[in-house]
Amino acid sequence: MAFSATSSNWVKPQFNMPSGKPNISCSLQTPSILRLPKQSPSYPPSTTATPTVKPPQDTQQWNFLQRAAALALDTVETALVTNERKHPLPKTTDPRVQITGNFAPVPEQPVRRRLPVTGKIPECIQGVYVRNGGNPLHEPVSGHHLFDGDGMVHAVRFDNGSASYACRFTETNRFVQERVLGRPVFPKAIGELHGHSGIARLLLFYARGLCRLVDHSQGTGVANAGLVYFNGRLLAMSEDDLPYHVRITPSGDLKTVGRYDFDGQLNSSMIAHPKVDPVSGEFFALSYNTIQKPYLKYFRFFPDGKKSRDVEITVDQPTMVHDFAITEKFVVIPDQQMVFKLPEMVRGGSPVIHDKNKRTRFGILDKNASDASCIRWIEAPDCFSFHFWNAWEEPETDEVVVLGSCMTPPDSIFNESGESFKIVLSEIRLNLKTGKSTRRPIIAESEQVNLEAGMVNRNLLGRKTQYVYLALAEPWPKVSGFVKVDLSTGEARKYVYGEERFGGEPLFLPRNPNSEKEDDGYILAFVHDEKAWKSELQIVNSMTLELEATVQLPSRVPYGFHGTFITSKDLEMQV
């Protein structure tokens, strides 16, 4: 199974489809009946995107030693895969579970204009809604987690009541090389790097690098998680690499410009959830390292794109920091129980583990700090949040209030567990005077539902908010609707997509940045009808929770991750 370049077109995954859709009920807790294709699906190069990195040389140009090395390494990999397939994969890394149903990948779509609209698109919606997600280019040869897929951005552009749609891969370093080689060769951080086989895969990968069969010097990330618009650029991010600059073309298409280091200022990875202060326009971010100190760094960019110095945050061990929060004065940095312990691979386990002996704490640091000497750590036991929706200061009580969804068990996304899965929207209060913390559920126990993925009105990020809009993550991992939560009363108003209809993260778009009412705006969400096997974009009035308009999409949109909205004015300011 030596490397070979390919120019074949996309091969659609073969499902049982007696009635036009996969005959499955997708869930990480249920078996899958996905039939993976015998041939790895691949895509021709985008007609609008230019490769952003130099692809590996064609296999026909390899010298004798490279060909011999490729053959030897492929033989080792074949033996490794053969051995792996003798053992069942856990559901958290089984591709037949992770990318089944509407979690399965789709091909790129060029711009389709004048899409059918039911209802009327509000006049204030002018610009483009973009959402990221994992979309594996090739069939996995081994373990695969939903977070491992190649980044694909889906874009719906609005122009005076009309809508268009396109979706494109973000052409990362690994994507460009694997497209040329016709198969996956970069290790999958979650799906494959477990135990002794994970160590073997790392050794194989770096051996190929030494033989110049692949090039990992320009990053290995997939850019599939977050999206943020800053200083004239749309950035696609995953926390294991630099961000990638993706440009929205005048026609509404997407073009990968390249791996973006902020004009040579950023030399480390950046997490996928940076924060842009709506008042100062500053961009705040963190970076963590799983191998060497400093394990965690904080930095910011000024509105003109100039970077501050790095602030090294002292933590005892490499820790997963997927998200954080900002207030008007502070950054709130979580140090939680999900940690990286690479020696666990030697013992046959996963390097991403839940450290039950560790107590969660939050670091409160001045936004303008030049070092971490003034950071204040406050413990918050039994609290793990994958995402934080907002934070603000309450000077009258000397508290910082943090809004997050606390997940139990903390490692449920990465490792199989017999514990009951639960996500509780919580208010965490950090008292700067006493150094103590409290935590309370915002919704009454009798009305408790799993809420993950969402946002507050971003014009009030870092300031006290009354509402948060979150995905109704039931039945997990699907999203059956969204919930508008009144943080002052705990009232939870549900908007349900309907029978066999599921979506993802709700995006709140203010009607007017200067509106007096915080909830005056619209919710945008991709919704997929698993019965009709069709996808659409719904626009819901966020005050009344009534459907305003539906945009029928020309192709299926898989369930994905995070998105943002770029106004038509900002589109004109693109670099």
Salt bridges, closest charged atoms under 4 A:
ASP74 OD1 - ARG183 NH1 3.40
ASP74 OD1 - ARG208 NH2 2.89
GLU77 OE1 - ARG183 NH2 2.36
GLU77 OE2 - ARG201 NH1 3.60
GLU77 OE1 - ARG208 NH2 2.71
GLU84 OE1 - ARG201 NH2 2.99
ASP94 OD2 - ARG96 NH2 3.27
GLU108 OE1 - ARG168 NH1 3.46
GLU171 OE2 - ARG179 NH1 3.07
GLU239 OE1 - HIS322 ND1 2.65
ASP241 OD1 - ARG259 NH2 2.72
ASP253 OD1 - ARG168 NE 2.98
ASP277 OD2 - LYS367 NZ 2.55
ASP277 OD2 - ARG463 NH1 3.21
GLU282 OE2 - ARG300 NE 3.12
ASP310 OD2 - LYS297 NZ 3.39
ASP310 OD1 - LYS307 NZ 2.53
ASP323 OD1 - LYS275 NZ 2.84
ASP335 OD1 - LYS358 NZ 2.56
ASP335 OD2 - ARG361 NE 2.85
GLU344 OE2 - ARG347 NH2 2.84
ASP355 OD2 - LYS341 NZ 3.82
GLU379 OE1 - ARG359 NE 2.73
GLU394 OE1 - ARG429 NH1 2.92
GLU394 OE2 - LYS464 NZ 3.58
GLU399 OE1 - ARG429 NH1 2.64
GLU427 OE1 - ARG429 NE 2.96
GLU427 OE1 - ARG440 NE 3.15
GLU445 OE2 - LYS422 NZ 3.53
GLU452 OE1 - HIS387 ND1 2.86
GLU505 OE2 - HIS562 ND1 2.84
ASP519 OD2 - LYS484 NZ 2.64
ASP520 OD1 - ARG511 NE 2.66
ASP529 OD2 - ARG501 NH1 3.07
GLU530 OE1 - LYS478 NZ 2.87
GLU536 OE2 - ARG501 NH2 2.23
